[in-house]
Structure formats: structure tokens, C-alpha cells
Amino acid sequence: MASNVGVLTLGDAMITLNPSETGPLRFVTNFDRKVGGAELNFAIGCARLGLRSKWISRLGNDEFGRVIYNFARGEGVDMEDVTFVDGYPTSVNFKEIREDGSGKTFYYRHQSPILALQPEDITDRLFDGIQILHITGVFLAINPKNLGIAKRLIDIAKEKEIPVSFDPNIRLKLWTIEEAREAYFDILPSVDILLTGLEEIELILGSDTESSLTVFADKYHIDQLVIKDGANGSKLFTGGTWYQEKAFPVDPVDTVGAGDGFDAGYIYSFLKGEAYRERLRFANAVGAIVTTVLGDNEGLPYLDEVLNITNNEKVIER
């Protein structure tokens, strides 16, 4: 059963075509239909951990849109502010997975249904029962007007003293790094929790040294700067101190969605008031579990699965 602790996020969702075999996409002939999207993955991750998870989106008024709607609703995501729109086909992407679990994504999301979302759709009502707002750079990358929508959400959150978390989630197939930086630096002064990959922050700042990250966090008054570094674990800068936790050992089969799972795990621990290192450990465990299952969100764990790992320090074998 979901708690009274509410998380709000928004963004596009897609039908994801997962390859039936590993290797270059041009040699793959069969695919499994799944559902994906960074923000929806995050919302599902939060719901599975027991949080009340609200997702704002628009879906094409087509069969794929209904697949996504029914799937998300079945996962316990609050769908009150997800509507179907005509004239915008539901987005699709094809995944390529290599033998080591790494991969590429090929997007077909021109005229995404999320373009139908307008600034006037963002009202105070969306924040009823919400304790944190989570935004990602994927939503910002889809269309320039989405920055205005994100800033409207952030403004309302700040008025209500609701913290804001942000994952840059850079998608250079959707925009240039220069465009991304311009948008990011516009909202960073309002971000309380920054959840970013080590490679991403290096792209954004041109450096990934702890000294440069410290200067960056202080300059933009980021309360918690969280660095995700895959198999190397994660670290957090807050209150003038760095904290670090190692990764949980796994044999990854699909790394897509691990970052979204990490975000959900960290936000869960943050909302529960856990100590800084415990937030990292919990998030590391969620991210690790995600990589052991094929699919963008199929591996997102339930709370008892994560606690089984974090409490027993046991190697994940599935």
C-alpha cells in the first residue's frame, strides 16, 4: 500500500522495443514490446518502494498510448493528470543491447504527445500531498518550451517549500550539449538535490574532480550533489563533506533504467530521513538490482527486495 509521502514528476513515455538477442540492431529481427521513459521509470520505482507516485504526462490517443496508461496504472502510479491527445503518436524507441549489458537507444519521438502539455496545465492542485518534485533533462530536451513548464513547476514547489530534485539525464540525440547546459544552468539555482552521472557532470562542467564539483555545488547552492558512478558506486557532497559508498556486485544484463532506479532509491531514503551514507547504499542497491533484469523498469525492485540486499550485504545473483 502506498504511503502518504508523495512524489511528483512529469515527462514523456514510450513504447520500448527490446531486442530478442544481443548485438548490433541491424542484425536483430525480433523484439519484445515494453514500456519505458526516464520519468515514468522513476515514478514506477517510487511506487514499488511504497511511495505515492504522481506522474504528469500526455499520451497519444492510440493503442500504444493505452498500453502505457494501463501499465503505469497497474503499477500504482497516480494517473489523474495523464490524458490522451489526438494528432500526436505515442513515442517509440528501439534498444540495442551488447553482450556486456551496455547498449544504445534509437528514438522515434517526433511530435511527442508531451508537446500537448501547456504551462497553463501546471497548477497548485498538482502539489496536493506532494513532498518532492523530480525533473529530468529528458523532458527539457524534447522541446524548448518545456523549460518554461519545468520552471513553472519549480516556482510553485519553491512557494510551497517543497524540495526539487533534478537528474540531467543527458540525451545528446535530442539536443546539443550547449543547449543542455543553457537549460540546466537556468534551473540549477533552484535545485536542492542534483542526481547526476559522473560522465554527465564532466560533460556539463568540463571537469569531474572533487574540487571542481565542490565549487560548483557551493556556487549554485545545491544542498545535495549526488554522483552516480555505476560499478564504482556513488558519492554525495553536502554540508561541506563528501560521503562515498561502494556498489553492490552484479553481473549486468541491461543497464538501461539503472540511473532512474538509483534516483528513486535515493529519493525514497531522503524522504525517510535516512543518514547520508545509507541513502547512497540504498540507491546503489536499487540501481544494481535493475541491471540484472532485461527491460527499462522490469527490474525496479520492491522495498523488501532492496532491504534484503542492504541488510545482509549479499551479492545479487539473479
Secondary structure, DSSP 8 states (H G I E B T S, - for coil): ---S-EEEEE---EEEEEESS-S-GGG---EEEEEE-HHHHHHHHHHHTT-EEEEEEEEESSHHHHHHHHHHHHTT-B-TTEEEETT---EEEEEEE-TTS-EEEEEE-TT-GGGG--GGG--GGGGTTEEEEEEEHHHHHH-TTHHHHHHHHHHHHHHTT--EEEE----TTTS-HHHHHHHHHHHGGG-SEEEEEHHHHHHHHS---HHHHHHHHHHTT-SEEEEE-GGG-EEEEETTEEEEE-------S--TTHHHHHHHHHHHHHHTT--HHHHHHHHHHHHHHHHTSSSSSTT---HHHHHHHHHHT-----
